[in-house]
Structure formats: structure tokens, C-alpha cells
Amino acid sequence: MKKVGKFLFLVFLTLGAAFLASLAFPSRFLENGIPLLAFISLLPMFYVINKSSWWYTWFLGILYGFVFYLEYNFWLKTFHPLAILIAPVLESVQYLVLFPVLKSARSLFKKRYYLVQALFYSAYLYLTQQGFLAYPYGNLTAAIYEFTSFIQIVSITGIWGLGFLMVLPQTLLSEMLCERRVYRKDLAIISILLIVNECYGLTVLKYYRTKEPSDSVRIAAVQHNADTWKGGYYTYVENFHNLRDLTIEAMKENPDMVVWSETAFVPSVPWHEKYPSNSYTSALCDEFVNFGLTLGVPLITGNPEGVIKDESLPPFLDDGSWNWKTYNTVIHFADGSVQGTYRKQHLVPFTEHFPYEKQLPTVYRILKEHDYKWWETGTEAVVFKYKDLQFSTPICFEDTFGVLSAEFVKNGADMIINLSNDFWSQAVQAERQHMQLAAFRAIENRRPLLRSTNSGITCLVLPSGDIIDPLQPFTMTYHVYDVPVGQKESLTFYTRHPDLFGKLYLILSPILFIYGIFISIERKKREEFLALVSKYEHIFDSVDDRYEC
């Protein structure tokens, strides 16, 4: 009964820990979340790991991962019934592995294992942003995006150094609670690290808030408040007319450029110019082109790009289908034609991309039956040019990955313009979570980030990390932003070495794990020897007798 009681207590504590962690972010209960919780929300999780037995650590990991993402990503249910299950299930599988790995640190190192746990957890955060299943949502650094002085370190370390700095005090407190001992020196050292980080942040923040930019550009971001995933000719027409009317209104403020959102204009302009399919769609594309001619400034907009799939076949097949493949793209439209195109490189897993048709045919069939739209994958980090300005346009989900924006800036981008569509979520919390993750790109690269969305959060993020003029979510409106350019001429350390700290965590973790196994074996041998000596010491009359024996 005592064991059952302990198990139920840990289950209850795990549920509470997962719920507490979700409250640090925008949630169904608190639209803005409680950012300060990010500094303590992992403490009960590490306490559970340290106190649980090996037999059910894996189960508690599954429980924690599932509950946290079920609550944190509650808005996924509005996208599709499958989505609210896919994300928590996949994340719970990851936590099934993570919990025993974190527990192994305590078994292998016995004392000051909190350092190893912090490293293992930080390596896990980096690992979750790699490959097909890469999913940055849930990273605790996002919760404190408004603590601008504290987060300035990301221009050196990326979010990985910041994350380690946030996890370390929590693993330390967890060890002290479990082992009932106080590490005064460790507390002092970590406190000094936090103070130094804050002082560095205040100094850098003052520099960027007072430094004059070498240039500025006026950009009109149009938020037309419509779900561009909903199809149909009349929907496309309505959306275009709303975008057009808002843009005409914005042009009264003399912007240098106009930006719409992801897939704002749906019929593929390049495809329908080459292969007109019907008079209605062709007329709509002509109307779009003629409108662009009247603007007098470049128009940056999301527009699906269709290209021939099989060069040996005509564009329209005998069975009525189209011989095409499509990309989720941004077009730079000026002077009545497409001046340049960027194809989305990092597609959303399952909903935009699933490359395992042969390996997982059942999953592939289920996804197809549920009408998921899949795109082809882009391969080039394009930098657009307008006069003396160079800019890049990561699409939606892409602005949550630091390495992608770093690649754009390395290629010469002076500014990052993100085009997003989060209308489908029907939740301000989802839009805020997305914006929280994206805001770090401006600090990492010391380049301004303009987010132009169809329903929120449309805003400007300065190189200092300050959020400028966020528009009201789910409203039809626009805003003309004066974007400063040239506050940082050279590349930051992070831009030159993107995700270096995350990679170091990933390299050091298995090395420490193997080292821990080695010292654990040596410790066990020593304990066995001391126990043997203690057991038989009384039979020897002198040290010499024992040595001789």
C-alpha cells in the first residue's frame, strides 16, 4: 500500500507539473500566460523524475508529455480532430525516452547530477528541432520573450544558451530537495551567472535602443482576417477584394512596399499565366496583375506556385486532372510581373509534408483520406532585392527555427519578413505562441523582423527584441511600419555559428553518459571492496596481517 500510495502521489504530481508548465505560455485559461512560471515550471518535473523508480519512470514520461502538449496545444483541435492527437502522442513518445535518460544522470553521478540533467534536457530541446518531426513549440525560452534584457544572450548562444541558463537553477533546486542538502557554492555561482547575464542584457539593450539606424523603410502590412485555406472561386475573389481595398487605404501613407500574408492570393499567378484553365480564374489573375501595376511599389505576397510535374505530358490530362506539383511560395511582384519567388523549405510535418508513403502506407492513406494538403519542398534560402534593401521571407512555421533565419541573413538579408496564416486556429493563444517563438529571430541576427499575418500577430520586432505596434488579432486592418535597417552591419556570433551550443549539448551528452557509466562501475567496485574490508576487518590483529592476507 505504501508503494501504491507513492506511485499515485507521483502521478498526481506529474499531472500538476504538466499543467503548471502549460500555464507559463498563453493557454485556454490565460491568454498571455504567466511568463515567470518558466523559471520554476520544470522543478516539479525533475523532482518526479528523481523520486520515481525505474519501473514507472517511462510511464510518468508518457503522462507528462501527453498532458502538457494536450493543454499547451489545445487549439490544434480546430485544425483537425487528428491533429490534437498526433502532437501529444508524438511528444509523449519523446518524453518516454527523456524521463529515463534524465533519471540515469542521478543514478550515474550521485552528487551534483543536476548539471548533467540540465545538459541532457537542453540537448533534448535541440534534438526536437531536427528532422521531419521538428517541432519548436513548448520550448520554455519562448515564454519569456518580453524579458528583453534577460534574453539578449541569444545573439551569441541562440535560444540554447538561454534555455540552459533557465533549466540549471531548476535542476539544482530539485537535487537539493531530493537529497536534502544545500549546495551553497553552486547556488552562489548560478546566481552570479544570472546576474552577469542580466547586466550584459541591460548594456546591449541600451546600445540598440539608442543607436540610430543607417536607413529605414516604410512597409504596409495588410491583415485581411480570412482563412486562406478555405477554397472556392468566390472566396478567392472576396479575399482579394478585401486585400486590395485595405492596400489602397494604406497607400495613402506612402509606403515603400506592401506585404500580404501567406497564400493571401490563392490562384497561382505563374501557372495560370502559362496554362489558363478557365476564364474566371484567368480573369481574377489578370485583375491581380493589373492591380499590381497601379501600386507603384513592390507587393510581397504568399501565392501557391504550380509547375509542370511530368515534362512528357501536357498540363491538363485526359481524366481532367492537372499535371502539376505545387509549392507554398512567396512572390515578389512588381512592374506587372513576378520578380522573384521563394519556396517554403521547412514544411509542417503531416499537414504539409509526409515523405514516408512507402515505409508507412497506412499512415499515408489515413492522412490522404483526411484531406491534408501537401506541398513540394523548396531548397534555396532566397534573398529578394529592392533598391538598396535586401530581405528574405520565411513562411509561417519557418520563423520558429533560428537556423533558417540565420541562413537568410548570412546570404545578405538586411531584414526578415515573415508571412503567416494562423487564422485556422481560431485562438489568439495559438497566434501568441507563434509570435513568442519568432521574436527571437530579430535578436539572434540583430535584424528587424516584420510579421505580416492574415489574422495575427502582425507586428514589428526590432533588433533589440522590442515588439512594436502589434495589431489586434482577428480584425481586418493594416499598419504602416517604419522599419529601421542597418543597426548591425556585421554578422552576430549566432548568425555565423547557428545552433552551435545546441550541437555542443548533443555531442557532450553521450560522452558524459559513457563517462557516468565508467565512474558508476568504479564506484560500485570500491563500495564492494569497502564492504568486504568492513565485514572481515575484525579477524586481523594488525594492518600487516591484513596486507599479507
C-alpha positions in Angstrom: 0.0 0.0 0.0 2.9 2.3 0.7 4.3 1.7 -2.8 0.8 2.3 -4.4 0.4 5.5 -2.4 3.8 6.8 -3.6 3.0 5.9 -7.2 -0.4 7.7 -7.0 1.3 10.7 -5.4 3.9 10.9 -8.3 1.1 10.5 -10.9 -0.8 13.4 -9.3 2.5 15.5 -9.1 3.2 14.7 -12.8 -0.2 15.9 -13.9 0.2 19.1 -11.8 3.7 19.6 -13.2 2.5 19.3 -16.8 -0.4 21.7 -16.2 1.9 24.2 -14.4 4.3 24.1 -17.4 1.5 24.9 -19.8 0.4 28.0 -17.8 3.8 29.6 -18.5 2.6 30.1 -22.1 -0.6 31.5 -23.5 -3.3 28.9 -22.6 -7.0 28.4 -22.6 -7.1 29.9 -19.1 -4.7 32.8 -19.5 -4.4 34.5 -22.9 -0.9 35.8 -22.2 0.3 33.1 -19.8 2.4 33.6 -16.7 6.0 34.0 -18.0 7.6 33.9 -14.6 6.5 30.3 -14.3 9.0 29.3 -16.9 11.7 29.8 -14.2 10.1 27.2 -11.9 7.7 25.1 -14.0 10.3 22.3 -14.6 11.2 21.9 -10.9 8.3 19.5 -10.1 9.0 17.6 -13.3 12.6 17.0 -12.3 11.5 16.1 -8.7 9.2 13.5 -10.1 12.0 12.0 -12.2 14.4 11.9 -9.3 11.9 10.3 -6.9 10.3 7.8 -9.2 11.6 4.2 -9.6 12.9 2.9 -12.9 9.8 0.7 -13.3 7.4 3.5 -13.9 9.6 6.5 -14.9 8.7 5.7 -18.6 5.0 5.8 -17.8 5.3 9.2 -16.0 7.2 10.5 -19.0 4.4 9.5 -21.4 1.8 11.0 -19.0 3.7 14.3 -18.7 4.4 14.7 -22.4 0.8 13.9 -23.4 -0.9 16.2 -20.8 1.5 19.1 -21.4 1.0 19.2 -25.1 -2.7 18.4 -24.9 -3.1 21.5 -22.8 -0.5 23.7 -24.4 -1.6 23.0 -28.0 -5.3 22.8 -27.2 -6.0 25.0 -30.3 -4.9 22.1 -32.6 -8.4 20.7 -32.3 -9.7 23.5 -34.5 -7.4 22.5 -37.3 -8.3 18.8 -37.4 -9.5 16.1 -35.0 -6.4 14.1 -35.8 -4.0 17.0 -35.1 -4.9 17.3 -31.4 -3.9 13.6 -31.0 -0.9 13.5 -33.3 1.1 16.2 -31.5 0.6 14.9 -27.9 1.1 11.3 -28.8 4.4 12.0 -30.7 5.6 14.2 -27.9 4.7 11.7 -25.2 6.8 9.1 -27.0 9.7 11.5 -26.8 9.2 12.0 -23.1 9.0 8.3 -22.6 12.7 8.3 -23.6 13.6 11.6 -22.0 12.5 10.7 -18.4 14.7 7.6 -18.1 17.6 9.4 -19.6 17.3 12.3 -17.1 16.9 9.7 -14.3 20.1 8.0 -15.4 22.0 11.2 -14.5 21.1 10.7 -10.9 22.0 7.0 -10.9 25.3 7.5 -12.6 26.6 10.6 -10.9 25.0 10.5 -7.4 26.2 14.1 -6.5 25.7 17.2 -8.5 23.9 15.3 -11.1 21.8 18.4 -11.7 24.5 19.7 -14.1 24.2 16.6 -16.2 20.4 16.7 -16.1 20.4 20.3 -17.3 22.7 19.4 -20.2 20.6 16.3 -21.2 17.4 18.3 -21.1 19.0 21.1 -23.2 20.2 18.5 -25.7 16.7 17.1 -25.9 15.3 20.6 -26.7 17.8 20.9 -29.6 17.1 17.4 -30.8 13.3 18.1 -31.0 14.0 20.7 -33.7 15.8 18.4 -36.1 14.4 16.2 -38.9 10.9 15.5 -40.1 9.3 15.8 -36.7 10.9 19.1 -35.8 8.5 21.0 -33.5 9.8 24.0 -31.6 6.5 24.6 -29.7 6.9 24.1 -26.0 10.5 25.4 -25.6 10.4 27.3 -22.3 12.5 30.2 -23.6 9.5 31.3 -25.7 7.6 32.2 -22.6 10.0 35.0 -21.6 10.2 36.7 -24.9 9.2 40.0 -23.3 12.1 39.9 -20.7 14.2 41.7 -23.3 17.2 42.4 -21.1 17.4 38.7 -19.9 17.2 37.3 -23.5 19.9 39.4 -25.2 22.4 36.5 -24.9 20.7 34.7 -27.8 22.7 36.8 -30.2 25.6 34.7 -29.1 24.2 31.3 -27.9 20.8 31.3 -29.6 17.9 30.1 -27.5 20.1 27.1 -26.4 22.3 29.0 -24.1 19.3 30.9 -22.7 17.4 27.6 -22.2 20.3 26.0 -20.3 20.5 29.1 -18.0 16.8 28.7 -17.2 16.9 25.0 -16.6 20.1 24.9 -14.5 18.6 26.5 -11.3 15.6 24.2 -11.5 17.6 21.0 -11.7 19.8 22.3 -8.8 16.8 23.0 -6.6 15.3 19.6 -7.5 18.5 17.8 -6.4 18.7 19.8 -3.1 15.1 18.9 -2.4 15.6 15.2 -3.2 19.0 14.8 -1.4 18.1 17.1 1.5 21.4 19.0 1.2 22.3 22.6 0.3 24.9 23.4 -2.3 25.8 27.0 -1.2 28.7 27.4 -3.6 26.6 26.1 -6.5 23.8 28.5 -5.6 26.2 31.4 -5.5 27.8 30.5 -8.9 24.5 30.2 -10.6 23.2 33.4 -9.1 26.3 35.2 -10.4 25.7 33.7 -13.9 22.2 35.1 -13.8 23.3 38.5 -12.6 26.1 38.7 -15.3 23.6 37.7 -18.0 21.2 40.4 -16.8 23.9 43.1 -16.7 25.1 42.1 -20.2 21.5 42.3 -21.5 20.9 45.7 -20.0 24.1 47.1 -21.6 23.3 45.6 -25.0 19.7 46.7 -24.8 20.7 50.3 -24.1 23.0 50.2 -27.1 20.4 49.1 -29.6 17.7 51.3 -28.2 19.8 54.4 -28.7 21.8 53.6 -31.8 20.4 55.3 -34.9 19.8 53.1 -38.0 21.6 53.8 -41.2 18.3 53.7 -43.1 14.7 52.9 -42.8 11.9 51.5 -45.0 8.2 52.0 -44.7 6.2 48.8 -45.1 2.5 48.4 -45.2 1.4 45.1 -43.6 -2.1 44.1 -44.5 -4.2 41.9 -42.2 -7.3 40.8 -44.1 -8.6 38.4 -41.4 -9.7 35.4 -43.5 -8.8 31.8 -43.6 -7.0 31.4 -46.8 -7.1 27.6 -46.6 -10.8 27.7 -47.4 -11.1 27.4 -51.1 -13.6 28.3 -53.9 -13.5 30.9 -56.5 -15.9 33.3 -54.7 -13.8 33.0 -51.5 -10.7 33.9 -53.5 -12.4 36.9 -55.1 -13.7 38.2 -51.7 -10.3 37.8 -50.1 -8.5 39.6 -53.0 -11.0 42.5 -52.9 -10.5 42.9 -49.1 -6.8 42.9 -49.6 -7.0 45.3 -52.4 -9.2 47.8 -50.5 -7.0 47.7 -47.4 -3.9 48.2 -49.6 -5.4 51.2 -51.4 -6.2 52.7 -48.0 -2.6 52.0 -46.8 -1.1 53.6 -49.9 -2.3 57.0 -48.6 0.6 56.8 -46.1 3.2 56.4 -48.9 4.8 53.1 -48.0 7.8 51.8 -49.9 6.4 48.3 -50.0 3.2 46.3 -49.3 3.2 42.9 -47.7 0.3 40.5 -47.6 0.2 37.2 -45.7 0.9 33.5 -46.5 -1.2 32.2 -49.5 -3.1 35.5 -49.4 -3.8 35.4 -53.2 -4.6 31.7 -54.0 -4.7 31.1 -57.7 -1.2 30.5 -58.9 -0.2 33.5 -61.0 2.7 31.9 -62.8 0.6 28.7 -63.6 -2.5 30.5 -64.8 -0.5 32.9 -66.9 1.2 29.9 -68.7 -1.7 27.4 -68.6 -5.1 29.2 -68.2 -7.7 26.7 -67.0 -10.9 28.7 -67.1 -12.0 32.2 -67.8 -13.0 33.0 -64.3 -9.6 32.2 -62.7 -7.7 33.8 -65.5 -9.8 37.0 -65.1 -9.0 37.0 -61.4 -5.3 36.6 -62.0 -5.4 39.4 -64.6 -7.2 41.6 -62.1 -4.4 40.9 -59.6 -1.7 41.7 -62.2 -3.4 45.0 -63.2 -3.8 46.0 -59.5 -0.1 45.4 -59.0 0.7 47.7 -62.0 -1.2 50.5 -60.3 0.5 50.3 -57.0 3.9 51.8 -58.0 5.6 49.9 -55.2 6.5 46.2 -54.8 3.9 43.8 -53.5 5.1 40.8 -51.4 2.5 38.1 -51.0 2.0 34.4 -50.5 0.9 32.7 -53.7 1.0 29.0 -54.4 3.3 28.1 -57.2 2.3 25.4 -59.7 4.8 23.9 -62.0 4.7 21.0 -64.5 5.1 17.7 -62.7 5.8 15.4 -65.7 7.5 17.2 -68.7 6.5 14.4 -71.1 2.8 15.1 -70.5 0.5 18.1 -71.2 -0.5 20.4 -68.4 -4.1 19.1 -68.4 -4.6 15.3 -68.6 -7.4 13.4 -70.3 -9.0 12.4 -67.0 -9.5 16.1 -66.1 -6.6 16.3 -63.6 -3.7 18.7 -63.7 -0.2 17.6 -64.4 1.3 19.8 -61.8 3.1 20.0 -58.4 2.7 22.9 -56.1 5.0 24.9 -53.7 4.0 27.1 -50.8 5.6 30.3 -52.0 6.1 34.0 -51.6 6.3 36.1 -54.7 8.0 39.5 -55.1 5.6 41.2 -57.5 6.5 44.5 -59.2 6.0 46.2 -62.6 3.3 43.8 -63.5 5.3 40.6 -63.2 6.8 38.2 -60.7 10.3 39.5 -59.9 11.3 36.6 -57.7 10.0 33.6 -55.8 10.8 31.9 -52.5 9.6 28.3 -51.9 9.0 27.2 -48.4 11.9 25.0 -47.2 10.7 23.6 -43.9 7.2 22.2 -44.3 4.9 21.4 -41.3 5.1 17.6 -40.7 1.9 15.6 -41.5 -0.1 18.7 -42.6 2.1 20.0 -45.4 4.6 17.2 -45.9 4.8 13.4 -45.3 7.7 11.7 -47.1 7.1 8.1 -45.8 4.4 6.8 -48.2 6.3 3.5 -48.8 7.5 3.0 -45.2 4.2 3.9 -43.5 1.5 3.3 -46.1 -1.4 3.1 -43.6 -0.5 6.5 -42.0 -0.1 7.9 -45.5 -3.6 6.6 -46.5 -5.2 8.0 -43.4 -3.7 11.4 -43.9 -4.8 11.5 -47.5 -8.4 10.5 -46.5 -8.5 13.4 -44.2 -7.7 15.9 -47.0 -4.3 17.1 -45.9 -2.7 19.4 -48.4 1.0 18.6 -49.1 3.5 20.8 -50.8 6.8 20.2 -52.6 9.9 21.3 -50.6 11.9 24.3 -51.5 15.7 24.2 -51.4 17.1 27.7 -51.6 17.3 30.5 -49.0 16.3 33.3 -51.3 17.2 36.9 -50.7 15.0 39.5 -52.5 16.3 42.9 -53.6 14.5 46.2 -53.8 16.7 49.2 -54.4 19.4 49.0 -51.8 17.3 46.8 -49.5 17.8 43.1 -49.3 15.2 40.9 -47.4 14.1 37.3 -47.0 10.6 35.9 -46.4 10.4 32.7 -44.2 6.9 31.4 -44.5 4.7 30.8 -41.3 6.2 27.9 -39.3 9.7 28.7 -40.6 10.2 31.7 -38.4 10.3 29.4 -35.4 13.6 27.9 -36.5 16.7 30.1 -35.7 18.9 28.3 -38.2 16.7 29.2 -41.2 16.7 32.9 -40.5 20.5 32.8 -39.8 20.9 31.3 -43.3 18.9 34.2 -44.9 21.0 36.8 -43.1 24.2 35.0 -44.0 23.1 35.3 -47.6 22.8 39.0 -47.2 19.3 39.8 -45.9 19.0 43.1 -44.1 15.5 42.4 -42.9 13.3 39.3 -42.3 9.7 39.5 -43.4 7.6 36.6 -42.2 4.2 35.8 -43.9 1.9 33.7 -41.7 -1.6 32.2 -41.7 -2.8 31.2 -38.2 -6.4 32.1 -38.8 -7.4 28.4 -38.8 -6.6 28.1 -35.1 -9.4 30.4 -34.1 -7.3 31.1 -31.0 -5.4 34.2 -30.0 -3.3 31.9 -27.8 -2.0 30.0 -30.8 -1.1 33.2 -32.6 0.7 34.5 -29.5 2.6 31.2 -29.1 3.8 31.5 -32.7 4.9 35.1 -32.2 6.7 34.3 -29.0 8.9 31.8 -30.8 9.5 34.1 -33.8 10.6 37.1 -31.8 14.0 35.6 -31.0 15.0 35.7 -34.7 15.4 39.5 -34.5 17.8 39.4 -31.6 19.7 36.4 -32.8 20.6 38.1 -36.0 20.3 41.7 -35.0 18.0 42.3 -37.9 14.4 43.6 -37.8 11.6 41.1 -38.2 8.3 42.1 -39.7 5.5 39.6 -39.2 2.7 40.1 -41.8 -0.2 37.7 -41.0 -3.8 37.2 -42.1 -5.2 37.4 -38.6 -2.4 38.0 -36.1 0.0 38.6 -34.6 1.1 41.2 -37.1 3.9 43.3 -35.6 7.5 44.6 -35.9 10.3 43.1 -33.8 13.3 45.4 -33.5 16.9 44.0 -33.3 16.6 44.8 -29.6 13.7 42.4 -29.2 11.2 45.1 -28.6 7.7 44.4 -30.1 6.3 47.4 -32.0 2.6 48.1 -32.7 1.1 44.6 -32.7 -2.3 44.6 -34.5 -5.4 43.4 -32.8 -5.9 39.7 -33.6 -8.8 38.6 -35.8 -9.5 42.1 -37.2 -9.4 43.4 -40.7 -6.9 46.2 -40.7 -3.4 47.3 -41.8 -0.4 49.2 -40.4 2.5 51.0 -42.0 5.7 50.2 -40.1 8.9 52.3 -40.2 11.4 49.5 -40.2 15.0 50.5 -39.1 17.8 49.0 -41.2 21.5 48.9 -40.6 21.8 48.9 -36.8 24.0 45.9 -37.0 26.3 45.8 -40.1 28.3 42.7 -39.3 27.0 39.2 -38.6 26.4 38.2 -35.0 28.2 35.2 -33.4 24.9 33.2 -33.6 24.4 34.1 -37.3 28.0 32.9 -38.1 27.6 29.8 -36.0 23.9 29.0 -35.8 22.9 26.4 -33.2 26.5 25.9 -32.1 25.5 25.5 -28.4 22.7 23.1 -29.2 25.2 20.9 -31.2 27.7 21.0 -28.3 25.0 19.8 -25.9 24.2 16.9 -28.3 27.9 16.0 -28.5 28.6 16.3 -24.8 25.6 14.3 -23.7 26.6 10.8 -24.9 30.2 11.5 -23.8 29.0 12.3 -20.2 26.7 9.3 -20.3 29.5 6.9 -21.1 31.7 8.6 -18.5 29.0 8.3 -16.0 28.7 4.5 -16.7 32.5 4.2 -16.2 32.6 6.1 -12.8 29.5 4.2 -11.7 31.2 0.8 -12.3 34.3 2.1 -10.4 32.2 3.4 -7.6 30.4 0.0 -7.3 33.7 -1.8 -7.2 35.0 0.5 -4.4 31.8 0.1 -2.4 32.1 -3.7 -2.7 35.7 -3.6 -1.6 35.0 -1.3 1.4 32.1 -3.5 2.4 34.3 -6.6 2.3 37.0 -4.9 4.4 34.4 -3.8 6.9 33.0 -7.3 7.2 36.2 -9.1 7.8 38.4 -6.4 9.4 37.8 -7.8 12.9 39.7 -11.1 12.2 43.0 -9.3 11.6 45.3 -8.4 14.5 47.3 -5.8 12.6 47.5 -3.9 9.4 50.4 -6.2 8.3 48.2 -9.3 8.7 45.5 -7.8 6.5 48.0 -6.7 3.9 49.6 -10.2 3.9 46.2 -11.8 3.5 
